[in-house]
Amino acid sequence: MSIKRADALRVAVLASGRGSNLQAVIDAIEAGTVQAKIIAVISNKKDAPALERARRHGLSDLFVDPKPYAGKPDSREAYDRELLEVLQRHDVELVLLAGYMKIVTKVLVEAFANRMMNIHPSLLPSFPGLEVQKKAIEWGCKLAGCTVHFVTEGIDEGPIILQAAVPILDDDTSDTLAARILAQEHKIYPRAVQLFTEGRLRVEGRRVLIEAGKPEGDSIISPS
Ligand code: GAR
């Protein structure tokens, strides 16, 4: 059972690359399993395939060039101020980082506290950062996975919303493991967005508690 909003949640997606997680969210919205609307897909890379995916689905795509800010003091913050202006102008309620390979500063983190999510291909807090599938194999881990978390100033550090685990097999390479993890990313990211949409995520310190769905209206329909 879910709580239905009268209007769709207004979401922006920040992506730098391939955009398969963006695609998973688009697909879930189009299938009606996520009640949200993607207001804009924004990239720091002009040729990001994610922007092309947005265009294919009739979504607004926007390249925000980091170059004019390069080399200036507080260049990252200045860049994020430009993003913030765009996000606020469009009344964005939730920001999704989906393969966004740029560190977000407190300009965005504070404005979107508990309203900005990231997906990361490891079972955090193990293996933040880059090349994490390779590191998990090299450590001899038997399980790997992915994490959706709220974004705080520390990299890959915010309160964890959902995780999914997969086995690491003896003959895995970084690529085979990344593919196995990615299939799970595509499941849990849309799911986390839908939980947010339903108002079911409650942050208590480092923990995110998921509240049970409430019945619609004043009746309980069984089976739901
Ligand atoms: C995904 O595996 C995502 O978890 C990872 O980048 C990939 C983007 O793929 N993100 C990070 O490593 C962030 N720390 P996609 O562009 O196909 O969604």
Residues whose N, C-alpha, C, O or C-beta is under 5 A from the ligand:
A	BS01	GAR	G17 R18 G19 S20 N21 L22 A98 G99 I119 H120 P121 G129
